[in-house]
Every structure is written in C-alpha cells, then in structure tokens.
Amino acid sequence: MFSEVEGDIESIDGVLRITKIRVIYHLKYAEDEEEKVQRAFKSHPLKCPAYMTLRDVVEFTLSLKLVS
C-alpha cells in the first residue's frame, strides 16, 4: 500500500492556511478481500487522529484505488 497526498494552501485574512487535503490510497489485495477492504476504508477516517483533529477546518477528499 502507498498513498498520494496533495493539498491546497490559501491566504485567509492574510495568513496562509491548508484548506484542502486530497488522499488517494493505492492498495493491492486478494479478490476475495474486496468487501473487507471497502468496509475498512469507509470506517477508517473516524479512527484517524489527524482526520478527526482537522476535519472541521480542512476539506478532505479520500479515495481508494484497488489493485487485485
């Protein structure tokens, strides 16, 4: 597994702030595990300390690219 992360920085009231973060997870998996992988992906943000800390101030886009 690896991820690609990019973000946007904007000037808000004269202060630079990270306003958007986009994460693409690339995951190799066995075909019979796809349902488990999808379920884990959907539930992981609520268990991620970084996401839970920033979710109200930064717009997140999370996506998953599966490779069987």
N, C-alpha and C positions, 0 to 999 in steps of 0.2 A: 504494500500500500504506500502511496505517496499522495501529497496534496499540492495543489497550486493555490496560492493566496495572493490576492491583489486588493488594493483599496483606493479610496478617493480621499484626498485632503482638500478641505475648503477653508477659506478665511471667513470666520463668523465673528462679527464685531471686532475685526482687526486681529483675531487670534486664529492661528492655524489649528484645525481640528480634523481628526479622522472622522468622516461622516458615513462611509460605506466600506464594508468588507465583503469580498466575494471569495468563497472557498469551494474548490472542486476536489473531491476525494476520488482518487483512482484506486480501485480495489480489484484484485484478482481473487476469484472464488470458485468453488466447485458448483456446478449447475444445481445440484440438489440442496445447496445452501442459500439460494437467492432469497427465499422468503425470510429466513433468519437475518440475512444481511439487510434487507429493506426495513425490517422491523427495528433492528438496532440503529440504523441510520435515522429513522424517524424519531426515535426516542432520545438519541444522544445529546441534542442541544440542551435539554433541561438538566442534564447531568454534567455539563461542561462549565467549569468555573469561569472561564473567560467569557463565554457567551452569556451566562447568567449575570455577570457583572456589567457587561456593556450593552446588553440587548435593548435597554431603554434609551440609549444615547447614540447608538451606531446602527445603521441599517445593515442587516446581514442577509446574504444570499448563500445558501448552502446547497450544493448539488453533488450527485454521486454518479460516477462513470464506472460501470461494471464491466470487467473483462473476464470471460469464462475460459 
